[in-house]
Amino acid sequence: MDEDFRVLLAVWQEQAASVRAGGGAVTNVVSGGTQNGPVLQGRDFTHTSFTAAAAPPAPSGGAGHSAADPTR
């Protein structure tokens, strides 16, 4: 209904198309055992940083035993 708005929107859309990064598909996979710390999932991150606490200590006592195991 607003011709000026339509024209300005079309100009903006052309400009926006030139900076668009790809088709938008994202696949996030976290694997490989226990993960300690933050996981950031998404796409096209810039100037992003974060810190995490140290990983917890590994359980002692060998395979199949925990520190709370009364049979040890």
N, C-alpha and C positions, 0 to 999 in steps of 0.2 A: 504494500500500500504506500510505503514511503520510498520514492524513487532515489532520493539522495542516500538514504540508509542502505538500499539495495546495492548501489554503486560502491559505496565505501566498504560494505561487507564483502563484495566480490574482490575488491583490491586487497583487503586484508587476507582473504582466503588464498589468493595467489601468493602473497608474501609468506604466509604461514606454511604453505606447501613446500617452499624452497628450504625451510629449516627443519622440516619434519624428518625424523630419523627412522627410516625403515618402515616396515609394515605393522609393527606393534606386537608381534608375537614374542612371548616370553616363556622360557622353560627354566624353572629353578629346581635344582636337585641338591640335596644334602645327603651324603652317604659316606660309608667307609668307617663305621664304628661310632664311638661316643664322641660327640662334639662338645667342646667346652668353650663357651664364649658366645657373643652375639652373632647372629646370622642375619645379614641384610639381603632380602630378596626383592628383586624388582628389575628395573631397566633404566639405562642411561643416567647413572649417578655421576655427579661431578662435585668436586670439592667436599667430599664426605669423609669423615674420619671418626673413629671412636676407639676407646680403650676397653680392655676387659681385665678382670682379675685373673690371677694365675690359675692354671688347671688344678683341680683337687689332687691330692696324693693318691697313688695307686694303692689298692688294698694289699695288705701284707698277708703272708701265710701260704702263698702258692695257689695253684689252680684248685678250685673246688672248695676252698676254705675261706671263711671270713673271720674277722677279728672277734665277732660275736659267736662263733661256732663253739658250742660246749664240748665237742668231741676232740678238740685240739689239745 
